[in-house]
Amino acid sequence: MNRNVEQWQVRKAAVTSERGVVASQHWLAARAGAGILAQGGNAVDAAVACAFALSATEPWMCGLGGSGFLVVWLAQTKTAQVIDFQGVLAKAIDPADYPLDPRVPESIMGFPGVRDNRNVEGYGSITVPGAVAGLSQAVGRFGRLALDTVMTPAIDLAERGLPVDWHATLQIALAMDRLHNDPAAAGIYLPKGVPAKPEQYLPLGKLAETLRAVAEHGPDGFYQGPVAESMAADLARGGSPITVEDFAAYDAEFHETLVGEHRGATLHTAGETSGGPRLIEALAYVAEHLAPGGEVGAETWRAYADGLDRAFRSHERRLGRVPEGGCTSHMSAVDGEGNMVALTYTLLNRFGSGVVLPGTGVLMNNAVAYFDPRPGFPTTLAGGKRINASNMCPTIAVRDGQALFAVGASGANHIVPCTMQIAGLLLDHGLTLEQAFHAPRIDASDRGVLRVNPTAGEAVIADLGQDHDLEIAQLLVFPKLYSCPSGVLRDPVTGLNHAMSDPSNPVAGAAAEAPFEVARHSHQDEVRA
């Protein structure tokens, strides 16, 4: 990497509305969520609509086969809550099936390699996914509209097919070696054996049918009955130990948020098993070492870097390692009443396990990689165990009983540094959401090198270089070295809502409350094997 990779500057304007707004890693999903706001839904309905829509617009990051967290702020009761819909290992999983192999590189999470990379690729890497339970139950408990209404945009998008642009072609190409190993996945994403060219639509198998089953029957339409039986049968044929009983036993968990304080604001994060503890610890360090207000300068980035390094060291001591890698999606939403949602979920790797279950069209996670194949660690693999360590860090800030902003990001180890910096810039320096998203970025995770975006300026770089070994790297489309954030902010004085998504992600976007309709296409636009 160097200081001068690209010769242009990219900027995005924040979307502003007196009514609700949604920010997402795909502009179509953001519009789907905003369309639900226009139908009378609240921020929960909008965020869930956006999340389901991503299964048909950004399937390499998340979908029905994924897991994650949702943090919600309810304006009327002035309370926050977490929905933990992390994945769960099959009860019958056998650690003996994951023997260590020194010839295999470390996994994405920094664990020793396993024979045949079984915990990272293919059927052996799959956990029972929690997305359908968590998203459906969020609507049932906190939403305003019926689930079938909330899911209509996702169904329509899935029926039309995946819109292929150059960014989608890139994502597919990056995972084509894994997708080639699964006939169903290759049949969808690699027509004629190669990634589809842009300006076409990819039929998504039976995904729309599965979405309709969930819309009609709720979580039971996924975890029980024909869909669960079909998934379990496909999994068994591929060698996975997941059974219909494992699906039936799954449930999302509701619990209180993990709370921190910074500059008079209360930060609500997803809990001890998320990236929240690192975010709160880093900001506590910043509060002690950085005076609030004033211009963003070298002292800001120094405090942020040192606070993040310290927080990651603490995390490594707790777990024995630091999670790395991963492909995730984050979305944030706020409605006109001040309800707010921060939602992050993932397949873990890009395209997860690389397995599409042919009977349902569901692209499955590879979340077995979250677990340590060695005995004796907090994250050690064991039957029926829930994912208990993650970088995901959906966060909502509240002051004087009103939600200020919701923010989160994708990008594995980059998530906490990115989320912490945006929260810090908003609270430490009073930046607008648009300013915070366009500010220079650092990436610090106690890895021995501090990564700095050259837009920080030569003076800042020289100052940081006095105490840190530096890697100068620009904010690019790929590789994503600084995470991909999405956030919303509500002005407590005017009530105006603002939404913003990663300026360097060409398909990320934000949308204000407005009707949504899926544009239809001719069959000639479809790509067929």
N, C-alpha and C positions, 0 to 999 in steps of 0.2 A: 504494500500500500504506500501511497505517497500523498503529497499535499495538493497535487494538481492532476487528478485523474480525469475530472470532467471540467468542461469550460463554460457551463451554463449554470444559472441559478433557478431553482424551482420554488414557487410560492403558491400557497392556496389561501383563499379568504375564508374566514369563519362564516358559517351559516348562522344567521340571527333571526329570531322570531319571538313575538309576544306569546305564542303558543308553544307547543312542544317541538323538540329537535332530537335527532338520533345521529350518532356518529359510529362508523363501522369500517372494517377493512375492505368492504366492497360497497360501492355506491348503490348498486341495485338493492342490496340487503338493507342499507340505510333507508332507501326510499320505501321499501316494503314496510319497515317499522313505522315510518312517518305516515304511511297510508293508514295504518291501524289507528294512529292518533286521530286522523281525520274522521274515522268512523266512531269516535267516542271512547277509544281505549285510553288507558293511562300509560305511564312510563313502563310498567311491568309488561303489559300487553305488547307495547312497541318493541321492547328489547327482546322478548321471546319471539315475536314475529320475525325480527331481524335475525335472530340466532337460527331459527328453522330455515329461513331463506338462504343462509350461508351454505347449507348442505347442497344447494343447487347452484351456487355462484362461486364458492370458495371451498370446494370439497377436499382440497389437499390440506386444509388446516383443521377443519372441524366438521361435525355433522352428527347424525343419529348414533353413530358408533363411537362418539367421543364422551368426554367427561370434563368437569370443571366446577366453577363456583359462580354464584350470583349474590351480590350484595345489594340490598334494597333499603332506601330511606322512604318512610311513609310520612307525608307532610301532616296529615290530620292528627295522627297519634304521636308524632315526633319521636319515632322509634326506628331503629335499624335492625336488620336481621340478615343472616347468611343462609343460603341454601347450598349445601355441600352435595354435589352430585358426581363425586369422584368414582372411578372404576373400582371393581372388586374382583379379586382373583377367584377362579373356580374353586369350589370346596375340595375337589378331588385332585387339584394340581399337586404334582410330586416334585419337590426340589431335586430329586435324583435325576429328573429328566433335563436338568440344566447344569450339567457338569462343566467346571471351568476348563478352558482350553487356552494355554498361553500363546498359541498360534493365532488366536482371534484377537483383534484389537479391542481396547476398552469400549464399553457400550456408550451410548449417547449420554448416560447419566454418570459416567466416570467409574463404573463398576468393571471388574475383570471380565474378559471375554468368555463367552459360553460356546460350547461346541455347536457348530453350524449356525451360530448367531441366532439361536432359536428364540431367545428372549427379546429380540429386536425385529425379526422379520418373520412373516408367515403366520400360520395358525397358532403356533405355540406362543406367540407374543401377545395374544388378545386377552383382555379382561372383559368382564361383564360391563357394558357401557352404562353410564348414568344420565346421559343428556336428556333422553326422553322423559325420564322420571322427574328430573330437576326442573326442566322447562315447563312441562305440563302442570306440575304441582305449583309452580310459581304463579301461573295464570289462575289456577283454582283457588289459591289462598289469597293472592294479592291483586289479581287482575280485575278488570271490569267487564270484559267481553267473554263470550263463550270460546272455548278452545278451537272449535272448528272455524270460527271467524278469524281468529288470530293466525291459524295455520293456512288459510286460503292463499295468501301470496306465495308461500313456499310450495304449495301443491301446484299452483299455476306455473311457477318457475321450473319446477321439476318436470312437469309435463312438456314444457317447451324444450328443455334440454339445457346443458351447460353452455353458456356463451363463451366462445373461444376468442380471446384477443391475444396479442403477443405476450402479455404477462401470463396468461393461462398456459400458452405453449411452453414458456420458460419453466413454469412450475412442473408441468408434466415431464418435460425433458430431463429435469433434475432428478426425477424419481423413476425414469423409465426402466432402469436395470431391475428395480424391485417390482414394478408393475408387470414386466414381462413374465415374472414367475407365477402369476395368477391368471388363469384364462379369463375369468369374469372381469377382472380389472383391466387386463390388456384389451379385451373386447370393447370396453367403453372408452378408455383413455388413449389407446394406441391403435386406432383404426389403420389397417394395412401395415401394422407393425411399427409405426412411428407416430410421434405426437401430431395431433391435428393442427393444420394451419389455421391462422386467425380468420375471423369473419365467417364462422360456421357455428353450428350447435351440435353438441354431442348428446345423443339419447342416453338417459341415465338408468336404463334397465327398469327394474320394478320399484324404484325409489318413490315415485309418485303414489303408487298403490300402498306402499307402507306408510307414507305420510297420511294418506286418507284414512287408513285403519286407526292411526293415532288420533286424528282429528275426530273420528266418530266415537271411539271407545276410550280415549284418554290413555294413560300409561298401560292399562290392562290390554289395550290393543297392540302393545309392543312386547310386554313382559309375560303375557299369557296368551293362550289361544293359538290360532294358526300362524301368526308372525313369529312368535317365540318358538313354536315347534319347527317351523321352517329354518330359522336361524340355527337352532340346536342341531338339526339334522345336517345342515351344511357344515357346521363347525366340527361335528363328529367325523364326517367324511374327510375333513382336512387334518384330523389328528388333534383337535383341541379337546380338553377335558370339560369344557363348559356344557352344562345340561339345561333342560327346561326347568329343572328345579332351581338352578342358579339364577336363571332369569326371574322366576317367580319370587325368589327371596329378596330381590333387589329393592331398595327404597332409598330415596334421597333423605338427607339429614338436615333438619332445621336447627340452628343454634344462634346464640348471641355473637355479635361481631367482636373481633379483637380491637381494642381501642387504644389510641395514642393521642397525645396533645401536641400541637405545634402552632405557635404564634396566635394563641387564643382560639384556634379551631380544633374540633374533635375529629380525628381520623378514624373511620370505620373500615376495617379490612376483613379479609375472609377467614382469618383464624390462624391458629398455631401451625397448622400443616401447610399453610400457603407461604407466599413471599412476604406477608404482612409483618412478621417479627423483624425481618431485616429492614424493611422500610421504616418502621417505627424507631428502631435502634439508630439507624443512620440519621434520621431527622433529629433525634435527641442530641446526637453529637453536634449537628449543625447548630442547634439552638444554643449550645454552650460556646461555640467557636466562631459564630458569625453574627454580627450586629444586623438587625433587620433594616430594610429600607435602603435607599441609595441605589447607585448604578450596579448592574451586574458586572463583576470584575474578577480579577485573578483570585482574590480572597474568597469569592463565592465558590469557584470551581475547586479550590484547594480544600475548603471545608467539605464540599460534597464528595470529593474523591476520598479524603481521609475517613469520613463517616461511613461511606460504602465499604471501603476495605475492612474497616473494623467490624462492621455488621456481618460481612461474609466470613471473616475469621471465626466469629462467634457461631455462625451457622455450621461451619465445618466441624467445630468442636462438638456441637450437639449431635450431628449425624454421622460423623466420620468421613464425610465427603461433601462436595458441593455439586448439586445438579447442573448439568450442562445441556446443550443441544435442545432441539425441539421446535415444532411448528404449531402455532396457536393462533386464535383469533380473539380480539377483544372488541366489545361494543359498549357504548354508554348512551343513556337516554334520560330525558327530563320532560315532564309535561307542564301544562300551564298552571297546575296547582302546586308545583314544587316537589312532586314525587320524583325520585331519582333512582337510577339503576346503573351499576357497574357489573358487567358480565364477561367472564373469560372462560373459554373452553377449547378443547384441543383433542387431536388424535395422537399427540406427542410428536412422532416424526412426521415429515412431509408425506402425506398419503398413509400415515399410520403404519399398519402391518403390511400394506400393499395388497390386502385381501378384500375383495367385494363378495359378499354372500349372494350367490346368484338368485336364490329364491326371493330375496327382499330388496336387492339393490343397495344394501347398506355397506358402506366402506368402513372397515373396522380399525380400531386403535391398535397400537402396539405397546400398551401401558404395562405389560409385564416388565418392560425395561425400567420402570420406576422402582423395581424391587431388587435388593441386593441378593445375588445368588449364593453369597457366603452366609453362614450361620452367625448369630450373635449380635446383629446390628438392629437398630430401631426399624430399618426398612427391609429387613430380611424377608425373603419370599416365604409365604405360608398360606395354606388353603383358607379361603374365605376372607382374607385380609384386604382391608380398604387402603387405597393409596394414601400415604400419610406424610408425604413430603413433595412440595411443588414450588416452582418459581412464580406461579400465577399470583397476581397481586391486585385484584380489583379493589378500588378504594373510593370512598365517598367522604368528603370533608363537610362538616356542619359547624355553623357558628350561630349563637343566639337562637337556636331552635329552627334554623333554616339551612337546607342543604346548599352549599356553595358550588361544589363541583364533584363530578364523578370522572375518574380516569383509570386507565389500565393500559396494558400493552401485550404484544406477543414478542417472542424472541428468546425464550429460555433464560439463560443467565443474564441477558440484557434487560429483562423485564423490570426487575426491581430498580436497577440504576435509572432507567428511563422514567418509570412512574415516580420515583422519589424526586428526580430533578424537576419534573413538571410541577408536582405538588409544591416543591420548595420555591421554584420561581414565582408561582402564584401567591404563596403565603409569605415568603421572605422579602420579595421585591415588588409585590403588587402588580406583576405583569398581567396583561390581558391574556385570554386563552390563545389567541392567534400569536401573540408575541412569544409566549412560552413554547408553543409548538415549533416556532421558527428559530428559537434560540440555539446557539452552538450546543453541542452535546459532548459529554465525556462518557466513558464506560469503565467503571472500576468494580472489580469483584475479587480483590486480593489475589490476582494471578501473577503479580510481579511486574506487570507493565500497565501503565495508564494509557488508555486509548483516548485521543483527543481529535475532535473535528477541527480542521485548520481554520474554519470560520471563526473560531475563538480569538484569532489574532496572534500576531507574533509576540506581543508583550505578554499575553497570558501563557502562551506556549513556553516562552523563556522562563517565566516565573515557576510554572509547574515542573519544568525540567530540572530545576535546582534540587528537588527532592524525589523525583520519580523518573524511572525509565519510561520514555514515551513511545507510543506508536501513533503516528500521524495518519489518520484515515478519514476519508470523506464519507459523508452520508449518501449512500448510493441505493439504487433499486436492488442490486444484488452484488456482493453479499450484504445482507442486512446486519450491520455491525453495531447498531445503536437501538434496536428494537423498533416496533411499529405501534405507536400509541393512538388511541382514540379517546376523546373526552368531551364532556359537556360542562357548561358553567352557567349558573343563574345569578344575575345581578340582584342582590337583596334589596336594593333601593328602587330600581326601575321595574324589576320583574322580567326583564328581557333574558331570553335564553340563547346561549351560543353553543355551537358544536364545531368540532374540528377533528380531522384525522390526519394521519401521517403525510406530510407534504411529499416525501420521497417515494411513497407507494402510489403507482399510477392508477390503481383501481380503488384505493381507499377514498371514502367520501362521507359527507354529512348531508342531512336533508331536514327541511322544516315540514311541519304538519301539512299534508296535501294528499289528495286522492292518488291511489296507485293502481296502475293497470299494466299487465304484462302484454307487451307487443307481440303479436303472433307472427309466424314466419311460414314460408312455404317449405314443403318437404325437400325441395332442392337444396335448402340451406343445411340439412342434416348431414352428418358424417356417418357413414355406415361402413363396417368392416367388409 
